[in-house]
Amino acid sequence: MLRIECIAIGSELLNTSRVDSNSIWLAERLGEMGLGFHRKTAVGDSRHDLRELFREALDRSDLILCTGGLGPTFDDFTKEVWAEVLGAPLVEDLASRQAILDFYASRNRTPAASNFKQALIPLGAEALHNPAGTAPGVCWENPDGYPGRTIILFPGVPREMKLMWENHVAARLEAHRGAPTSTLRMVFGSVPESTLEERVRPLREKHAGLDWTILAGLHHVELLARSGDPAALAAAEADFRREHPLDLAFVGPEGGIEDAVLALLGERGETLAVAESMTGGNIAARLTSVPGSSRVFQGGGVVYSVAAKAALAGLDAAFIREHGTVSMEVTRALAEGIRARLGTTWGLAVTGNAGPTEDKDGPAPVGTCLVAAAGPEGTFAKAFTMFGTRVEMQARGASWALDHLRRTIPEKRG
Protein backbone atom coordinates (compact mmCIF):
# COMPACT_ATOMS: atom_id res chain seq x y z
CA MET A 1 0.00 0.00 0.00
CA LEU A 2 1.27 3.44 -0.95
CA ARG A 3 2.20 5.37 2.19
CA ILE A 4 0.93 8.92 1.74
CA GLU A 5 1.67 11.84 4.02
CA CYS A 6 0.19 15.33 4.03
CA ILE A 7 2.02 18.39 5.33
CA ALA A 8 -0.07 21.55 5.67
CA ILE A 9 2.25 24.56 5.88
CA GLY A 10 1.45 27.94 7.36
CA SER A 11 1.58 29.52 10.81
CA GLU A 12 -2.04 30.60 10.40
CA LEU A 13 -3.03 26.90 10.64
CA LEU A 14 -1.68 26.73 14.20
CA ASN A 15 -4.09 29.26 15.66
CA THR A 16 -7.87 29.38 15.83
CA SER A 17 -8.51 31.72 12.91
CA ARG A 18 -7.89 29.31 10.04
CA VAL A 19 -8.90 25.69 9.50
CA ASP A 20 -6.85 23.33 7.34
CA SER A 21 -9.58 22.43 4.86
CA ASN A 22 -7.10 21.47 2.13
CA SER A 23 -5.99 18.22 3.74
CA ILE A 24 -9.62 17.26 4.38
CA TRP A 25 -10.44 17.76 0.70
CA LEU A 26 -7.35 15.80 -0.37
CA ALA A 27 -8.28 12.97 2.01
CA GLU A 28 -11.72 12.78 0.39
CA ARG A 29 -10.20 12.59 -3.11
CA LEU A 30 -7.76 9.91 -2.01
CA GLY A 31 -10.57 7.94 -0.37
CA GLU A 32 -12.42 7.90 -3.68
CA MET A 33 -9.36 6.19 -5.14
CA GLY A 34 -9.06 3.66 -2.33
CA LEU A 35 -6.06 5.51 -0.89
CA GLY A 36 -5.51 7.48 2.28
CA PHE A 37 -3.09 9.35 4.51
CA HIS A 38 -1.09 7.47 7.09
CA ARG A 39 0.01 10.77 8.62
CA LYS A 40 -1.08 14.41 8.49
CA THR A 41 0.82 17.32 10.02
CA ALA A 42 0.31 21.08 10.26
CA VAL A 43 3.51 23.09 10.64
CA GLY A 44 4.25 26.79 10.93
CA ASP A 45 6.47 28.97 8.77
CA SER A 46 9.74 27.93 10.38
CA ARG A 47 12.66 26.86 8.21
CA HIS A 48 14.07 24.76 11.03
CA ASP A 49 10.78 22.92 11.63
CA LEU A 50 10.24 22.38 7.91
CA ARG A 51 13.73 20.94 7.42
CA GLU A 52 13.24 18.43 10.23
CA LEU A 53 9.76 17.46 9.09
CA PHE A 54 10.74 17.04 5.43
CA ARG A 55 13.64 14.75 6.35
CA GLU A 56 11.38 12.64 8.54
CA ALA A 57 8.74 12.44 5.82
CA LEU A 58 11.29 11.22 3.27
CA ASP A 59 12.18 8.36 5.57
CA ARG A 60 8.64 7.14 6.20
CA SER A 61 6.44 8.03 3.20
CA ASP A 62 6.25 7.15 -0.48
CA LEU A 63 4.16 10.16 -1.50
CA ILE A 64 4.39 13.50 0.29
CA LEU A 65 1.71 16.11 -0.42
CA CYS A 66 2.46 19.62 0.81
CA THR A 67 0.07 22.56 0.76
CA GLY A 68 1.12 26.18 1.20
CA GLY A 69 4.27 28.23 1.16
CA LEU A 70 4.62 28.71 -2.61
CA GLY A 71 3.67 32.39 -2.78
CA PRO A 72 5.75 35.56 -3.31
CA THR A 73 6.06 36.77 0.28
CA PHE A 74 8.82 36.53 2.89
CA ASP A 75 7.15 33.63 4.71
CA ASP A 76 6.77 31.46 1.59
CA PHE A 77 9.80 29.18 1.42
CA THR A 78 8.50 25.62 1.00
CA LYS A 79 10.42 25.06 -2.26
CA GLU A 80 13.58 26.61 -0.87
CA VAL A 81 13.63 24.29 2.13
CA TRP A 82 12.88 21.20 0.02
CA ALA A 83 15.72 22.17 -2.34
CA GLU A 84 18.05 22.57 0.63
CA VAL A 85 17.07 19.22 2.15
CA LEU A 86 17.62 17.41 -1.15
CA GLY A 87 20.71 19.36 -2.20
CA ALA A 88 19.26 20.72 -5.42
CA PRO A 89 19.55 24.27 -6.78
CA LEU A 90 16.51 26.35 -7.70
CA VAL A 91 16.33 27.30 -11.37
CA GLU A 92 13.89 29.52 -13.19
CA ASP A 93 11.18 27.75 -15.18
CA LEU A 94 10.58 29.94 -18.24
CA ALA A 95 7.03 28.68 -18.78
CA SER A 96 6.13 29.57 -15.20
CA ARG A 97 7.67 33.03 -15.58
CA GLN A 98 5.64 33.63 -18.73
CA ALA A 99 2.48 32.42 -16.98
CA ILE A 100 3.04 35.03 -14.27
CA LEU A 101 3.48 37.75 -16.89
CA ASP A 102 0.34 36.63 -18.72
CA PHE A 103 -1.65 36.50 -15.48
CA TYR A 104 -0.84 40.12 -14.64
CA ALA A 105 -1.22 41.33 -18.22
CA SER A 106 -4.75 39.93 -18.33
CA ARG A 107 -5.56 42.18 -15.37
CA ASN A 108 -3.69 45.24 -16.69
CA ARG A 109 -1.25 45.07 -13.82
CA THR A 110 2.52 44.79 -13.48
CA PRO A 111 3.96 42.03 -11.29
CA ALA A 112 6.30 42.94 -8.44
CA ALA A 113 9.83 41.56 -8.59
CA SER A 114 8.99 39.21 -5.71
CA ASN A 115 6.40 37.45 -7.87
CA PHE A 116 9.09 35.89 -10.01
CA LYS A 117 10.52 33.85 -7.16
CA GLN A 118 7.45 31.68 -7.70
CA ALA A 119 8.92 30.63 -11.06
CA LEU A 120 11.96 29.07 -9.34
CA ILE A 121 11.72 25.27 -9.37
CA PRO A 122 14.14 22.74 -7.82
CA LEU A 123 16.42 21.20 -10.45
CA GLY A 124 15.06 17.78 -11.39
CA ALA A 125 11.46 18.65 -10.47
CA GLU A 126 8.56 19.51 -12.74
CA ALA A 127 6.51 22.71 -12.55
CA LEU A 128 2.74 22.22 -12.45
CA HIS A 129 0.81 24.98 -14.17
CA ASN A 130 -1.59 26.95 -11.99
CA PRO A 131 -4.56 28.19 -14.07
CA ALA A 132 -6.04 30.21 -11.22
CA GLY A 133 -3.00 31.94 -9.72
CA THR A 134 0.66 32.79 -10.06
CA ALA A 135 2.23 30.07 -7.90
CA PRO A 136 3.04 26.92 -9.91
CA GLY A 137 3.02 23.63 -8.11
CA VAL A 138 5.86 21.15 -8.10
CA CYS A 139 6.07 17.42 -8.77
CA TRP A 140 9.41 15.89 -7.79
CA GLU A 141 9.72 12.18 -8.55
CA ASN A 142 12.66 10.04 -7.43
CA PRO A 143 14.81 12.86 -6.05
CA ASP A 144 18.51 12.02 -5.72
CA GLY A 145 19.07 9.66 -2.80
CA TYR A 146 15.38 8.81 -2.43
CA PRO A 147 14.25 6.46 -5.19
CA GLY A 148 10.58 5.63 -5.10
CA ARG A 149 9.68 8.89 -3.38
CA THR A 150 7.39 11.52 -4.90
CA ILE A 151 6.93 15.04 -3.53
CA ILE A 152 4.05 17.20 -4.70
CA LEU A 153 3.77 20.83 -3.65
CA PHE A 154 0.41 22.59 -3.91
CA PRO A 155 -0.46 26.26 -3.40
CA GLY A 156 -2.32 26.89 -0.16
CA VAL A 157 -5.25 28.66 -1.83
CA PRO A 158 -7.97 25.98 -1.90
CA ARG A 159 -9.28 26.76 -5.40
CA GLU A 160 -5.78 26.67 -6.88
CA MET A 161 -4.93 23.46 -5.06
CA LYS A 162 -8.10 21.73 -6.24
CA LEU A 163 -7.55 22.66 -9.88
CA MET A 164 -3.96 21.47 -9.68
CA TRP A 165 -5.06 18.15 -8.25
CA GLU A 166 -7.63 17.67 -10.99
CA ASN A 167 -5.38 18.83 -13.84
CA HIS A 168 -2.04 17.32 -12.87
CA VAL A 169 -2.06 15.00 -9.87
CA ALA A 170 -5.08 12.69 -9.87
CA ALA A 171 -4.07 10.97 -13.11
CA ARG A 172 -0.58 10.27 -11.73
CA LEU A 173 -2.10 8.18 -8.93
CA GLU A 174 -4.36 6.04 -11.11
CA ALA A 175 -1.82 3.21 -11.11
CA HIS A 176 -2.20 2.98 -7.33
CA ARG A 177 -6.00 3.06 -7.28
CA GLY A 178 -7.63 0.56 -4.95
CA ALA A 179 -11.17 -0.13 -3.86
CA PRO A 180 -12.79 3.25 -3.12
CA THR A 181 -13.68 4.02 0.48
CA SER A 182 -17.12 5.44 1.14
CA THR A 183 -18.30 7.35 4.21
CA LEU A 184 -21.68 7.17 5.89
CA ARG A 185 -22.25 10.48 7.70
CA MET A 186 -25.12 10.60 10.17
CA VAL A 187 -26.09 13.79 12.01
CA PHE A 188 -27.78 13.53 15.40
CA GLY A 189 -29.70 16.42 16.93
CA SER A 190 -29.77 17.64 20.57
CA VAL A 191 -28.13 14.46 21.86
CA PRO A 192 -24.92 14.90 23.90
CA GLU A 193 -21.88 13.04 22.61
CA SER A 194 -21.62 10.74 25.64
CA THR A 195 -25.33 9.94 25.54
CA LEU A 196 -25.17 9.15 21.85
CA GLU A 197 -22.18 6.88 22.45
CA GLU A 198 -24.25 4.78 24.86
CA ARG A 199 -27.33 4.69 22.64
CA VAL A 200 -25.58 3.61 19.47
CA ARG A 201 -23.06 1.19 20.98
CA PRO A 202 -25.13 -1.92 20.17
CA LEU A 203 -25.34 -0.96 16.49
CA ARG A 204 -21.65 -0.09 16.32
CA GLU A 205 -20.85 -3.49 17.77
CA LYS A 206 -23.24 -5.15 15.31
CA HIS A 207 -21.44 -3.39 12.43
CA ALA A 208 -17.96 -3.73 13.93
CA GLY A 209 -16.42 -4.27 10.49
CA LEU A 210 -16.86 -0.57 9.74
CA ASP A 211 -14.38 2.12 10.74
CA TRP A 212 -16.31 4.33 13.21
CA THR A 213 -15.72 7.93 14.33
CA ILE A 214 -17.86 10.21 16.50
CA LEU A 215 -17.45 13.99 16.20
CA ALA A 216 -19.04 16.57 18.49
CA GLY A 217 -19.46 20.13 17.25
CA LEU A 218 -21.38 23.26 18.18
CA HIS A 219 -24.29 22.45 15.90
CA HIS A 220 -24.67 18.69 16.19
CA VAL A 221 -22.95 15.36 16.79
CA GLU A 222 -21.84 13.34 13.78
CA LEU A 223 -21.32 9.61 13.59
CA LEU A 224 -19.14 8.53 10.67
CA ALA A 225 -18.64 5.04 9.32
CA ARG A 226 -16.13 4.23 6.57
CA SER A 227 -15.81 1.13 4.46
CA GLY A 228 -14.89 -0.11 1.03
CA ASP A 229 -18.12 -2.11 1.04
CA PRO A 230 -21.12 0.10 0.14
CA ALA A 231 -23.53 -2.69 1.05
CA ALA A 232 -22.17 -2.78 4.60
CA LEU A 233 -22.69 0.98 4.94
CA ALA A 234 -26.22 0.71 3.55
CA ALA A 235 -27.06 -2.01 6.07
CA ALA A 236 -25.77 0.14 8.93
CA GLU A 237 -27.75 3.15 7.72
CA ALA A 238 -30.94 1.07 7.53
CA ASP A 239 -30.44 -0.12 11.10
CA PHE A 240 -29.87 3.39 12.41
CA ARG A 241 -32.92 4.76 10.61
CA ARG A 242 -35.05 1.97 12.04
CA GLU A 243 -33.76 2.00 15.63
CA HIS A 244 -33.07 5.73 16.10
CA PRO A 245 -35.69 7.52 13.95
CA LEU A 246 -35.98 10.57 16.21
CA ASP A 247 -32.34 11.04 17.18
CA LEU A 248 -31.07 10.63 13.63
CA ALA A 249 -31.68 14.00 11.99
CA PHE A 250 -29.81 13.88 8.70
CA VAL A 251 -27.76 11.54 6.51
CA GLY A 252 -25.47 12.92 3.81
CA PRO A 253 -21.95 14.12 3.03
CA GLU A 254 -22.86 17.77 3.80
CA GLY A 255 -25.65 19.46 5.70
CA GLY A 256 -27.30 19.21 9.06
CA ILE A 257 -30.44 19.80 11.09
CA GLU A 258 -31.50 22.85 9.08
CA ASP A 259 -31.45 20.73 5.92
CA ALA A 260 -33.57 18.09 7.64
CA VAL A 261 -36.16 20.65 8.79
CA LEU A 262 -36.41 22.28 5.36
CA ALA A 263 -36.70 18.92 3.60
CA LEU A 264 -39.35 17.67 6.00
CA LEU A 265 -41.47 20.81 5.69
CA GLY A 266 -40.92 20.97 1.95
CA GLU A 267 -42.21 17.43 1.49
CA ARG A 268 -45.35 18.43 3.37
CA GLY A 269 -45.83 21.70 1.50
CA GLU A 270 -45.57 23.65 4.77
CA THR A 271 -43.91 26.94 5.70
CA LEU A 272 -41.95 28.38 8.61
CA ALA A 273 -41.34 31.71 10.35
CA VAL A 274 -38.98 32.32 13.29
CA ALA A 275 -38.78 34.71 16.23
CA GLU A 276 -35.29 34.75 17.72
CA SER A 277 -34.17 36.46 20.89
CA MET A 278 -31.12 34.77 22.43
CA THR A 279 -29.89 33.30 19.12
CA GLY A 280 -29.82 36.71 17.44
CA GLY A 281 -30.54 35.53 13.90
CA ASN A 282 -28.54 32.30 13.95
CA ILE A 283 -31.55 30.19 12.99
CA ALA A 284 -32.50 32.37 10.03
CA ALA A 285 -28.89 32.46 8.83
CA ARG A 286 -28.62 28.68 8.91
CA LEU A 287 -31.92 28.19 7.13
CA THR A 288 -31.15 30.68 4.38
CA SER A 289 -27.71 29.13 3.80
CA VAL A 290 -29.49 26.14 2.25
CA PRO A 291 -30.28 26.61 -1.47
CA GLY A 292 -34.01 26.61 -2.14
CA SER A 293 -34.95 27.40 1.46
CA SER A 294 -37.31 30.18 0.33
CA ARG A 295 -39.88 27.53 -0.59
CA VAL A 296 -40.27 26.86 3.14
CA PHE A 297 -38.74 29.68 5.16
CA GLN A 298 -40.79 32.86 4.89
CA GLY A 299 -38.82 35.07 7.29
CA GLY A 300 -39.03 36.23 10.87
CA GLY A 301 -37.56 38.67 13.35
CA VAL A 302 -34.76 39.13 15.83
CA VAL A 303 -36.95 39.99 18.80
CA TYR A 304 -34.12 40.92 21.11
CA SER A 305 -35.88 43.62 23.10
CA VAL A 306 -39.32 44.05 24.65
CA ALA A 307 -40.12 46.60 21.94
CA ALA A 308 -39.11 44.17 19.19
CA LYS A 309 -41.19 41.38 20.70
CA ALA A 310 -44.19 43.68 20.71
CA ALA A 311 -43.65 45.19 17.25
CA LEU A 312 -42.56 42.10 15.32
CA ALA A 313 -44.51 39.29 16.98
CA GLY A 314 -47.49 41.23 18.29
CA LEU A 315 -46.95 40.59 21.99
CA ASP A 316 -48.37 42.95 24.57
CA ALA A 317 -45.69 44.76 26.54
CA ALA A 318 -47.61 44.29 29.79
CA PHE A 319 -47.77 40.51 29.12
CA ILE A 320 -43.99 40.42 28.63
CA ARG A 321 -43.36 42.39 31.83
CA GLU A 322 -45.68 40.11 33.77
CA HIS A 323 -43.98 36.87 32.75
CA GLY A 324 -40.43 38.03 31.96
CA THR A 325 -38.63 38.14 28.63
CA VAL A 326 -37.12 34.70 29.22
CA SER A 327 -40.17 32.68 30.16
CA MET A 328 -42.09 29.80 28.69
CA GLU A 329 -45.21 31.96 28.37
CA VAL A 330 -43.42 34.58 26.30
CA THR A 331 -41.59 32.00 24.20
CA ARG A 332 -44.83 30.24 23.31
CA ALA A 333 -46.50 33.55 22.51
CA LEU A 334 -43.58 34.53 20.24
CA ALA A 335 -43.92 31.30 18.23
CA GLU A 336 -47.65 31.80 17.89
CA GLY A 337 -47.30 35.51 17.13
CA ILE A 338 -44.70 35.19 14.37
CA ARG A 339 -46.71 32.36 12.82
CA ALA A 340 -49.79 34.56 12.72
CA ARG A 341 -47.92 37.62 11.45
CA LEU A 342 -46.43 35.81 8.46
CA GLY A 343 -49.25 33.34 7.90
CA THR A 344 -47.03 30.28 8.02
CA THR A 345 -47.75 26.68 8.94
CA TRP A 346 -45.20 26.77 11.73
CA GLY A 347 -43.74 29.38 14.03
CA LEU A 348 -40.47 28.72 15.87
CA ALA A 349 -39.26 30.87 18.77
CA VAL A 350 -36.29 30.82 21.12
CA THR A 351 -35.51 32.88 24.19
CA GLY A 352 -32.80 32.43 26.78
CA ASN A 353 -29.72 33.82 28.44
CA ALA A 354 -26.33 33.26 26.84
CA GLY A 355 -24.60 35.41 29.45
CA PRO A 356 -22.38 36.74 30.71
CA THR A 357 -24.85 38.11 33.31
CA GLU A 358 -28.47 37.55 34.24
CA ASP A 359 -30.92 39.45 32.05
CA LYS A 360 -32.60 42.18 34.12
CA ASP A 361 -35.79 41.71 32.07
CA GLY A 362 -35.69 37.90 32.40
CA PRO A 363 -34.88 36.90 34.95
CA ALA A 364 -33.22 33.61 34.00
CA PRO A 365 -29.93 31.95 34.92
CA VAL A 366 -27.13 32.00 32.37
CA GLY A 367 -27.49 28.90 30.19
CA THR A 368 -31.29 28.95 30.08
CA CYS A 369 -32.72 28.17 26.63
CA LEU A 370 -36.46 28.01 25.95
CA VAL A 371 -37.86 26.96 22.57
CA ALA A 372 -41.38 26.72 21.24
CA ALA A 373 -42.85 25.39 17.99
CA ALA A 374 -46.36 26.53 17.11
CA GLY A 375 -48.23 24.60 14.44
CA PRO A 376 -51.68 23.51 13.31
CA GLU A 377 -52.04 21.12 16.25
CA GLY A 378 -50.89 23.46 18.99
CA THR A 379 -47.73 24.84 20.53
CA PHE A 380 -45.03 22.56 21.86
CA ALA A 381 -42.33 24.01 24.11
CA LYS A 382 -39.24 22.73 25.83
CA ALA A 383 -36.58 24.03 28.21
CA PHE A 384 -32.87 23.29 27.89
CA THR A 385 -29.85 24.09 30.03
CA MET A 386 -26.66 24.95 28.15
CA PHE A 387 -23.02 25.44 29.03
CA GLY A 388 -20.13 27.16 27.27
CA THR A 389 -19.29 30.61 26.01
CA ARG A 390 -21.86 33.10 24.79
CA VAL A 391 -21.17 32.24 21.13
CA GLU A 392 -21.31 28.52 21.87
CA MET A 393 -24.64 28.82 23.65
CA GLN A 394 -26.13 30.89 20.83
CA ALA A 395 -25.05 28.27 18.30
CA ARG A 396 -26.37 25.39 20.39
CA GLY A 397 -29.59 27.25 21.07
CA ALA A 398 -30.20 27.56 17.32
CA SER A 399 -29.49 23.86 16.83
CA TRP A 400 -31.70 22.76 19.69
CA ALA A 401 -34.55 24.99 18.50
CA LEU A 402 -34.36 23.57 14.99
CA ASP A 403 -34.17 20.04 16.32
CA HIS A 404 -37.12 20.65 18.63
CA LEU A 405 -39.14 21.67 15.59
CA ARG A 406 -37.93 18.62 13.64
CA ARG A 407 -38.99 16.30 16.45
CA THR A 408 -42.33 18.12 16.87
CA ILE A 409 -43.49 17.97 13.26
CA PRO A 410 -45.72 14.89 13.13
CA GLU A 411 -45.22 12.35 10.38
CA LYS A 412 -48.97 12.21 9.80
CA ARG A 413 -51.95 14.29 10.74
CA GLY A 414 -54.82 12.51 12.36
Secondary structure by P-SEA (a helix, b strand, c coil): cbbbbbbbbcccccccccccaaaaaaaaaaaaacccccbbbbbcccaaaaaaaaaaaaacccbbbbcccccccccccaaaaaaaaabbbbbbcaaaaaaaaaaaaaacccccccccccccccccbbbbbbccccbbbbbbccccccccbbbbbbbccaaaaaaaaacccccccccccccbbbbbbbbbccccaaaaaaaaaaaaaaacccbbbbbbcccbbbbbbbcccaaaaaaaaaaaaaacccccccccccccaaaaaaaaaaaacccbbbbbccccaaaaaaaacccccccccccccccccaaaaaaaccccaaaaaacccccaaaaaaaaaaaaaaacccbbbbbbbbccccccccccccccbbbbbbbcccbbbbbbbbbbccaaaaaaaaaaaaaaaaaaacccccc
